[in-house]
Amino acid sequence: MLKFDKQEFIDEGKKVYALRDKIEQVADKVYDDGISNIFFTSSGGSNAVMQPFHYFIETTSKIPTYLITAADFLASGNQQLNEKSLVILLSKSGNTPETVEIAEKMKEKNIRTVSFVNKADTILEKCSTFAINTFGYHPQEMGFYFFIGKILQRNGEFEDYNEFVKELEFLPADMNEVSYQVDEKAKKFAEKYQDAPYQIWVGSGDLWGTTYCYSMCVLEESQWLRTKSVSSPEFFHGTFELVEKGVPVVLLKSEGKTRAMDDRVSKFAEKYTDEYEEFDMKSFKLPHISAKFRPLVEAPVMWAALRRISIHLEDIRHHSLDKRRYYRVVEY
């Protein structure tokens, strides 16, 4: 397969899985010190990566949780922030300006921060209470499963945590299989929509972050393709008026609690556009993940599928996924 190293991904998975004990120790420490609420705050795609974990807490735990863009948090603050708040940050570079500024402000207020970074000796790591360096290993969600899962287990809200984590060891292998499964479909998708003037991407639940991120951070940022991302429950409050023949509607279909809303979107799109596409979690074979845990791993599994579209778009359009006109190129 084009630009696919199966063994590299397995090796990366082993390395990030080996961080489990360290990450759980941080989770135990912050839990023992008391947590009144949890804030997830970063920028762009980093916020999107954390969205499934905000959703997980919001739908299963009594711990209040908030997902806020770092720039918004800096501008407006939040009255729920207090000395027992836990602020979770993510910056792959470790130097995203707004995210670093949040960490600095929390340090001044003596509010704990836990930052996930992908590089050593970053400014974010230095100004955070705790820093977890996952070195860019994939799946990047793995560290959050250990951290958030352990907190919920300690709170009596994730009794199956240890069982879940045992299965996580094999998640990279299952993601490899999904990549093989969808590669041909992804190639045809890239060929068909490589120059689409406009696309609508739809998702829900813990796949909303993936939908938003793929639309904005891949198709728009790295391929300069015009897209609109909208959640399944919001689709029928505006965006569906733009659906007609020739307009691509792409649905990332969850198998979690929000699937009925996704089904409603697919039923409508299949009727009113001849350019409907879907990537359905239920169609992916995950031999090592129990049925009850499948909804929890939707984000990394769907990433494995969508990554194949990205690789084929890059190849077909002769447009590197690393090419930017503005982001970290000019002053803004």
N, C-alpha and C positions, 0 to 999 in steps of 0.2 A: 504494500500500500504506500501511496505517496506520503513522504515525510512522516513515517510512523515507526517508532522504535519500541516494540513491545517490551523488551527486557529493561530498557531504561525506565519506563514507567513503573514496572514492577519494583525495580531497585529503589526508585524515589519513594514509592509507597512504603517499602520496608523502613527507610530512613525516617520518614515522618511518623510512622507507627512507633518507632523506637523512642520517640519523644513523649510517649504516653505518660510515663511515671512523673516526669518533670512537670508536665502540664497539669496533671491531676494534683500534684503537690501545691501548685499555685492556686488551683481551684479550692482545695481544702483550706488553705491559708485565708483567702478572702471570705470564704463562707464562715469560718470560725470567728472572724472579726465582725461578722454581721453584715447583711445586705438589705437595705431598705428598698432599693429599686436598681434597675440596670439600664444604662444608656449605651446604645450602640451608635457610634458617630464616627464618620470618616467622609471621604469624598468619592463621587463617581462610582466606578466599578467596585471599589472596596466596600462601599455601603451596600451595594447589591449582593456581594458575597456574604455579608452578615445578615441580610434580610431573612433567609430561611431560619436562622437561629433566633432572631427576634420573633418570628412567626411561631416557632416551636414553643418558646417560653409563653408567648401571649395566649396560645391555645391550650396549653397543658399545665401551666403553673399559676400560682397565686402571687408570684413576685411581679410587681409592676415593671413593665419594660417599655422603652421608647427607642425609636429609630429616627435619628435626626442627622441631616447633612451638616457637616462640620461648620460650613460657612453660616448656615442658619443658626446653629447653636451659638456661634461667636457673636452674631448680630443681635439675637433676641434673648438668649439665655433660656432658662426653664425653671419655673418656680418649684418643681418637684426635686430639683437637685439639692442634696443635703450631705452632711458629713458621713453618712453611711451609704451613699450612692456608690455604685461600681460603674466606672466608665470604661468601655471596651473600644479600642481603636485598632484600625488596620491600615497599614501603608506598606505596600510591597517594597517601595524604594526606601522607606524610613525617613523621608524628608519632605513629604507632602506638606506645604506651608500651613494650611488650615488645620490639619490634623496635629502637627507639631505644636501649633499655638494652643489648641485645646489642652494638650498634655501639660503645657507650661502653666496655663491658667488653673488647671486642676491641682497642680503641684502647689501653687500659691495658696489655694483654698484648703489644702491638706485633704483632698478627695482622691481616693485610690483610682489608679488607671492600670489597665492591663492592655499592653500593646502587642499586636502580632506584626512581625516584620519578616522580610525575606533576606536581609543582609545583616552582617555583623557591624558593630560599632556605629550605628546610625544615631542621628540626633534625637529621633523619637525614642529610641531605646534608653538613651541617657536621661531623658526628662520624664520617664514613666516610672510608676511604682514597681511594676513588674513588666518584663519584656519577654516575649516568646518568639524566638527566631526559628522559623520553619524552613529557612534557606531556599525558599521557592519550590520546595518539593510538592508534587501533586499526589493525590488531590488536595488542594489548598484548604478545603473544608475540614480535613481530618483533625487538625488541631482544635478547631471549634467544637467538634463532636466530643473530644475528651474534656474540654474545659466546661462547656455548657452542660454536657451530659452528667458530669460529676457533680456540679452544683445542684442540678435537679434531683440527682440521686440522693444527695445529702439532705435535700428538702423534702424527701419522701414522695417525689413526684415522677420518678423514673426507676421503678424497681427492676426493670429488665436491662439496666445499663450495662452490667458486666457481660450479659449474653450478647447484647448488641455490639459491644466493643470487640468481642471475640470474632464476630462475623466481619467487622470492619477490616480486619487484617487482610481479607480476601477481596475487598472492594476494588482495588486497582486491577486485579485479574478480571473481575466481572466488567469493569469499565472498558478494558481492552476488548472483551468479547462484543460489547455494544458498539465499539468503534468499527470492528469488522462487520457487524450486522448491518450498520447503516451506511457504510462507505459508498456503495453504489448509488443508493438513494441520494446521499449528500452530493455526489458528483453530478448527478442529473439535475438536482436542485440548483447547484451553482451554475451549470450551463444554461439553464432555463431563465434564471433571474439575475444573471451577472450584470445586466444593464437596465434592470427594472427601474422606471422613474420614481416609483413609490411603492412601499410595502407596508402592510399592517401586521404587526406581531402581537399576539394575544397570549396571556397566561394568567394563572391564578395561584392563590395559596403560597406554598413555599417555592413555587416556580415563578412567582412574579419577579423576584430579583433577577433570575436568570433571563427572563424575557426582556426586562428593561435593560440589563447589562449587554445582552447580545445585540439588541437593536442599537443602543447608543455607543457602546465601547468597541464593538467589532464592525458592524455594518456601516455605522456613521463615522466613527473616529478612524478606523483603520482601513476602510474600503470606500469611504465617501459616497455611500449609497443612502438615499433619503428614505427614512422609515418613520413609522409611528408605532410606539408601544402603548398598549392599553390593557388593563386588567379585564378579565372576563366579566365581572359584575358591572364594570363601567362601560363596556363595549356598547351596550344598548342605550346609553345615555349620551349619544353624540356621534361617535366614530362610525357606527354601522351605517349612517347615512352616506358615507363615502364608498360603500361597497357596491360594486357593479362589475359587469363583465370586463375582464382585463386587469382588475385590481387584485394583486396577490394578498391573500389573507393566510397567515401562518400561525397555527395554534400549537402551543406546547401543552399537551394534555396531561394533567395530573391524575394520579390514581388515589389521591388523598381526599380530604373532606370537601374540597371545592370542585370535584369532578363534574357534578351535575351542572354547574355553571359553565364549564368547558363544553359539555355536551350541547348545551343551548346555543353556544357560539358556533359549533361545528354544524349543527342542524341548519342554522341560518345561512352560514357562509356557503355551504354546499348547494344551497338553493339559489343564491343570488350572485355568485361569482364562479367563473370557470377556472379560476386560479387559486383554488383552495388547497393548502398543504397542511399536514399535521405530523407531529412527532409525539407519539403516544407512549407514556411510561409503561403502560400495561403490555406493550408489544416487545419490550426489552427483556431478554433473558438474563436473569441474575441468579445463577445457580447457588451462590454462597450466601445470599441474603434472604432471610425468612420473610414470608408474606407480610407479617405485622411490622417489619422494619423497612419495607420497601419505600413507603412514603417519606421516611426520614432521609433517604439518600437520593432523592430526586434531583437535587441541584447538581452534585458532581456527575451523576449518571447522564443527565441531559447535557451537561458540558461536554462529556466525552462524545456524544452524538453530534452536537453543534460544531465541535472542533473540526470535524471532518468537512463540514461545509466551508469553514474558514480556510482550511488548507487548499481546498479545490478552488475557491474564489481567488485566493492569492495566485495560484498557478494559472488559472484560465485568464484572469484579468491582468496578469503581469504587474500586480500591485502588491508589494510587500506588506505584510501585516504590521511591520514596524515603521512604515512610512507615515509621516505626519507633516501637515502644513503649518500648524499653529501650536499644538500641544507641546510644551517644553521646548519650543523652537523660537517663538517670538515673545515679546513682552505683552502681557494682557492682564 
